[in-house]
Amino acid sequence: MASFLSAPPSLSSRTPLFSLFKPIPSFSVATSRSRRLVLTASARALQALIFDCDGVILESEHLHRQAYNDAFAYFNVRCPSSPSPAPLDWTPEFYDELQNLIGGGKPKMRWYFKEHGWPTSTISDSVPESDEDRANLVDILQDWKTERYKEIIRSGTVEPRPGVLRLMDEAKASGRKLAVCSAATKSSVVLCLENLIGLERFQGLDCFLAGDDVKEKKPDPMIYVTAAKKLGVSEKDCLVVEDSVIGLQAATGAGMSCVISYTSSTASQDFTAAAAIYPDLSNVRLADLEALLGDVVAAK
């Protein structure tokens, strides 16, 4: 792969991103629900546990960024706003902001190229002008990026985040329904799950949805609304595990409670709407999650 020599231009002032990120204090299991609690007339009962994939089952942001940059280098993607002749290269700081603002790979690239100019590349002889040519560019880049990401996952160097497998096993053993809902492309999610949670757990899922399965990406709640229907349970009896504010918005927008297992790139986001906030799931038991949907819920 070509070496990456330049950083992308700074985000356009037309689309301020930092306003989405509010500093939050350090959280622990003991302090994550320090907000005032109130009794509710209709208690919730945990019937389904739903996991996001990227950021929850595996810490994947840096792997996706590497795959995007490899794609940009392979096709010599150059945006007109870049001061460097080198191919486009998304820095870790920039990608943290971008992936926490926009869900899905194709929407990320469409947003970036709209803000910074549609690029030249070896995919076509000229800058794409028509909607069809632009869609073709994004499709080819995304397909190549996905295959590169699969190579990284197959390398055997990636492991699931702490506590994920144990919590999945606890849920299945207790008779709860188990699902995975990811905004990523289905082929890449399937590969991740088969390699990280194992074929037996993957095939034992009661529901599996990827970005290909719904028309709208997170933060739209469609993927979680669809999951509840497929699981045959009420949204209020589902609990979602997410890592970002985009996923949190999607879950709560569907009427589900959501806990956050944040990563280093999402830790500073505003998770006020979450039922609980954890650095990872290593000390979280199924009983802890059941209690969140018991007799008390966080006051709005």
Secondary structure, 3 states (H helix, E strand, C coil): CCCCCCCCCCCCCCCCCHHHCCCCCCCCCCCCCCCCEEECCCCCCCCEEEECCECCCECCHHHHHHHHHHHHHHCCCECCCCCCCCCCCCCHHHHHHHHHHCCCHHHHHHHHHHHHCCCECCCCCCCCCCHHHHHHHHHHHHHHHHHHHHHHHHCCCCCCCCCHHHHHHHHHHCCCEEEEECCCCHHHHHHHHHHHCCHHHHHCCCEEECHHHCCCCCCCCHHHHHHHHHHCCCHHHEEEEECCHHHHHHHHHCCCEEEEECCCCCCCCCCCCCCEEECCCCCCCHHHHHHHCCCEEECC
